[in-house]
Amino acid sequence: MSADATTDDLLLIPGDARLRAVVLAWIDGLARERRMSPNTVEAYERDLRQFLRHLATRQGTPTIPMLLALKVRDLRAFMAARRADAVSGRSLMRMLAGLRSFGRYLEREGYGTVSALGGVRSPKVPRRLPRPLPVAAAVALTGTEIRAGEEREPWVLARDAAVLALLYGAGLRISEALGLTRRDAPLPGTDQVTVLGKGGKERMVPILPVVAQAVADYLAVCPLPLAPDGPLFVGARGGPLSPRIIQYAVARARGALGLPDSATPHALRHSFATHLLARQGELRAIQELLGHASLSTTQLYTQVDAARLMSAYAAAHPRAGRSHRLL
């Protein structure tokens, strides 16, 4: 939603005219200035609307002064109501983050401080560990052999293999791989590529020869004209390739390989990081390759590697089993 929203858009936001205008300006700023993803902007907007509706049922039409006068108990009551509706702790944490974002916007624009937001703790949510694939499974998913029996055109099979090679061989997000232009195609002789990551941040990613060859193989058989500034990977009609197509391709392949549902395109990115770490990759370097803003996000992979190491120990070490305990 943009700042030049219609009257209908304004009426959808609970609150007086002044508050509605400020909310719309905040939403517009999330997308334009902070470059948040459309999904995040939509979630923050939805969460704020829900809070304002909750507030309206208890205190009347929401206003900016009403928000500034909020008590900690008001926010806790809202979160308790959402939890009663079976909203997960992870969603509550995002909800509180959205409200805090709006509170910071009010303060930055000179309206005042919603001090109650500082008195509410975010719910503790255990971070989900990445679920990487074994090396052999990751390699099989990125090859064309497993798809040889599928009734699809050879160039489509080569295209899917090239995309998946970028996810596993370069650690790209699927949006980053599909965001590459024909001009930026990493071909043999290219040792790096520039990708546009989250928040519009660019980063340089090394390209392995095998990955560059997969892209070259796709281009060699692609029957569609590719404009230099157009997408590198296209659908059957020549438009930008949908991520869902790659998801379907992986779903078919994992069925053939007998892999679990956790074997997704994004799992190849997890596998890239975990396999590097298992081979003594340096954590800071992996952070740069993945484009993580925080090292703590990359550190999750150390937990995965440690868990796998302990599992291997328990299965193989002669004194790991109960029957071998010292008396």
C-alpha positions, 0 to 999 in steps of 0.5 A: 500500500502506498501513501496515495491510498484510496479512501477505501484503504483509509477506512480499513485502518481502525482509528481517526483520520490523523492516525490512519494517515500516519499508518499509511506513511509508515507502511509506505516507508517500510517498502520504499526506505527500509526496503523490507520484503512485500511479505514482511510489510504485509505482515506488519500492516496486518499485525498493526490493524489487528492491534488497532481493532483490539484497541477499538473494542476496548477503548474506542476509536484509536488515536495517536494520544491513545497509543502514547498513553498505552500501559504495558497491561494493554499490550499484554492483554492483546498478546494474550488474546492472540495466544488464545486464538492459537497464534504461535510464539513466533508470530507473536514475536513478529507482531511485537516487532511490527508494533515496535517498528510503528512506535519508533516511527511515531517517535522519529516523526515527533509524535511522542514515545509509546513507552509501554512497548519497552516494557513488554518482553518478546516471547521466547521462541527456540530458533529452528535449526536448518535442515541440510541434506546429506552431500550425496542427496544434495549432489543428486538433486542438482544433477540432471540424471534424476530427472532424465525420465521425466516427460519435460523438454530437455531445456527445462530440465537443464534450466532447473538443474542450473538454478539448483546448482546455484542454490547448492554450489553458491548458497543463493536464495531462490529469489537471488538466483531467479533475480539474475539477468541474462547479462549477469549469467555466471558462465565458464571463465567467470569466478564470481557473480553479484546478487541482490539479497535481502534489503536490496543489499548486493554481495559478490559470490564465488562461482564454481566451474561446475555451477558455471557449466550448468548455467552454460548447458542451460543457455545452450539449449534454451530455445527462447530469446533472452534480453540482456536486461531480462531474466536469466531463467525463464518459464515456458512462455518466456516470462520470469521463472516462478519459484514455485516451478523450482519447488515442484521440480524438487518435490518430484526429484525428492520423491524419486530419491526417497528424501523427506519433505524437508528436502526443499530448494532452500535446504540446498542453501542450508546444505551449502553452508553446513557442508562448508562448515564441516570442511573447516569453512570459516564462519565469518566467510560463510556469513559473507557468502550467505549474506547474513546480516548477523553472525548469530544466524550463521552460527546456527549451522555450527549447532547443526554440525555439532548435532550431526557429529554427536549422532555419528559418535553415538552410532559408531563409537564403541563406548557410546552404547549402553552395553559398553559402559565401564563398570 
